[in-house]
Amino acid sequence: MLLALDIGNSAVKGGLFNDTELVHVFTVSTNEEDLPASDADAWTRALRPHLRTASIQQIGLASVVPSTARVLTEALERLTQAPIARIRPNMPLPFTMTYETPDTLGADRLAAAAAGWVQYGRSASSPQSILVVDAGTAVTCEVIHRDGIYQGGVIGAGPALVRNALQRDTAQLPEVPLSLPEDLVGQSTQSALQSGIMWGLVDGVRGMISRLSTSLPDPPRIILTGGWSALLAPHLDRVDHTAPHLVLEGIRILGTGAVD
């Protein structure tokens, strides 16, 4: 069994794969109050319930938080003897990469692009360009040309980051729930903030998909993933596939070398 771990800014998402089948998914919050970043004992306790009955032969790990990756690796070494494969741009990939700074490419972005291309774009008979939209703490779009070329993408702020910046850098704006208000035109400061943040997310993603599509030689397949994908999907002009565990799938593909 393979354990795939996606270490993000707000949570660690894990998945257990029996061959290619994802059989268990879990999330561990990285809230410092609940789980101190440097406490390997706490991470061991947090992971143990999810791994207790699993026979793990391989671990794939994608991280955008080096400090959490270090302590999590220590916890994993206590729980299993399985080798850990770090997702990196210098490992075998299912596409050619023209990204100018591959060493700075987030492992989660690389994993999402790999899974999107292998599962939805690559085809022996009729390959098609794809756009992978991952809407979470950040909102990223990955662009893969139909010739199997990862061209790069865009990175923007997710709604929580926008809300936090507005609250931190203004004197009188309150924190608001991250949900779409009933009316587009805010009739209160709270609903005006909600409309700006959440409809800004929707329209920003819609506009970026349209803009990026014009850079490709064919209409791309749109792959949507991330925590905000369920909110976004009904409001976008076209979504070909919603894949909530796309990054975990990419970690499996890259971590096992199943790129051909």
N, C-alpha and C positions, 0 to 999 in steps of 0.2 A: 504494500500500500504506500502511496505517496502523499506526503503532507505538503500542501502549498500554503505559504504565508505571505500576505500582502501587508507590509508595515507602513501605515499611512500616518498623517498628522493627527488624526483624531481617534483612530482605532486600528487594531490589528485584526484583519480578516483572515480566516483560515478555512481550508477545505481539504477533506480527505478523499482521495481518488483510489478506487479499485480499478486498476488499469486505466481506462479512459472515462469511467463513470464516476461522477461526483456524488458521493454517498452521504457526506455530512458537511455542513457549513456552520461556522461559528464566528462570533465577533467578541473581541475583548477591548473595552474602552481603554484609552491611554490617558485618561484623566489623572493628573498627578496626585490628586487627593486620594483617589481610590487605589492607584497602582503606581507607586514611586518609580520613576524611570530607571533608577540605579539599583533597584532591589531585586536581585535574581531570585531570592526566596519567594517574594510575592508573585513574580512572573511564573515560577514553577507551580505554585498553588493555583494560579489562574488558568494555566494550560492543562494541568493534569486531568481535570474532569472530561475534557474533550478528547484526550489521547489515551485514556486508561485502557480501553479494550482493543485499541488498534495495534496491528503489527506493522510498524512503519519501517520500510526498507530505504526510502529516499525522502529527502526534504528539499523543496525548492523555496527560495526566499527572495522576495523583492522588497526593497526598502528605500524610502525617501527620508528616513530619520536615523542617521548613523548611531546615535546614542541608544535608541531603543533596540536597534539591531544587535548591538554588542551584548546587552544584558539578556535579550531574548535568546541569542545563541548560547549563552551560558546556561540558561534554563533548559533549552532543548538538549544540551549535552548531558544534563542530569536525568532527563526523561527517556532518552533513546540513544542508541549507538549509530543511528542512521547518518550517512554522509550528507552534508549540506551543500547544495549548489546555489551560489549567489547569481542572480540574474544580472548579467552584464552585457554591454554591447559587443564585446570581443568574443562572445561564445557563438557557436553556429546559429545562424538566423535563417528564417524562411524567405527572406527577401534581401535584395541589395540595399545598402544604406548610403544615401547621399547627404546625410545630416553632417553639417560642418564641425560640430562639437559633440561627437558621440559620447565622450566621457562625462558630459554634463547632462545627458539624457536620462530622465527619471526611469528607474527600473519598472515602475508601474505603467508608464507610458509605453515602454518597449514591449512589455508583456501584453498590454491591450492591443497594440498594433499587430503583434505576432498572431494572437488568437483571432483577431478580426480577419486578417489576411488568409490564414490557413482555413478557417471555418466558413468564411463567407465570400472571399474575393478570389482566391486561387482556384483555378479549374483547368484541367487539361484541355477541355474543348472550348471554353469561352470565359477566360478570366475577365474580371470587372474591377475597376477602381473602387476603393472604399474610403469612407470617412468614419472614423471611430470617435464618438463623442462620449467622454467620461465626465459626468457632472457630479462632483462631490465637493470636498473642501475647496479645491480648484476646479475649474472647468477647462478641460483640454480637448483638442481635436487633433487626431492623427490622420495624415494623408498618405495613402498608399496607391501608387499608380498601377494601372492594370498590367504593366510589364513587370510587376514584382519589385518595385522600387519604393522604399520608404523615403518620402521626401521631407518629412518634418511635420510641423503643425503649429498650433497656437495654444497659449496658456492664458487663462483669465481667472478672475476671482469668482468663487462660488458665493452664494447668498449669505452664508454665515460670515465670511470675511468682509463682505460689503457692509452688513449690519454692524459688525464690530468696529469697522473703521468709522462709520457715521456716528456711532455712539461715543467712541473714544475722542474723535477730533472735532466734535461740535459740543456746544455748551448746553443745549436744551433738548436734544433729540433723544427720545427714550429707546430702550430695547423693545423689539416687537416680535411676535410670533412669526416664524417663517412659513407663511401660508398665503395663498392667493386671497385677496379681499373680495367681498361680494361684488363691489362696484369698482370699475376701473378708476373713476375719479374719486380720490380719497376725500371723504367728508369729515375726517378728523386727522390729526397728526399721525396717529397710529396707522390708520388705513392708507394715508398718503405714503408713508414709509413702506408699508407692505406692498403697495402697488408699484412703487419705484423699484424696490429690490426684486420682487418676484416676477413682475412682468418684464423688468429689465433683463432678468435671467432668460425668460422665454424668448424675447425678441432678440437678445444678443446671440443666443444659440441659433435661432432661425436665420438671422442675417449672416452669421459666420458660415453656416452650411451653404447658403446660397453663394456667398463670395468664394469660398474654397472650391465649390463645384465648378466654377468657371475656369479654374486653373487646370482642370483635368480633361483628357480627350474624350471621355464618355461620361454619361450620368452615373455618379458613384452610388453604390449601395450605402445606406446610412445605418450604422450600428450604434445603438444607444446603450450605455451602461452607467453605473454609478448610483449613488443614493438618491439623486434628484431625477432619475430617469422616469420614474412612474409619474411624477408631476409634469415633466416636460412632454412626454410622448403624445398626449391628446392634443397638444397645442402646436405641434410642429406640422409642417405641410406634408412631410413624408418620413416615416421611419420603417426601414425594411426589416430590422431585427432589433428586439430588445433583449439584451443578454446580461442579466444582473451579475453574473459571476465570470465575466469575460477576463478580468485580470487573473483570477485564479486559474482559468483555463490556459491562459498564456504562460503562467508560471509552470504549469504541468508540461506544456509543449516544449518550452525552452529548457526546463530543468531536466527533462528526460532525453533531450536531443531529438525529439520527434518532429523535426522540421521539414523532412522530405515529403 
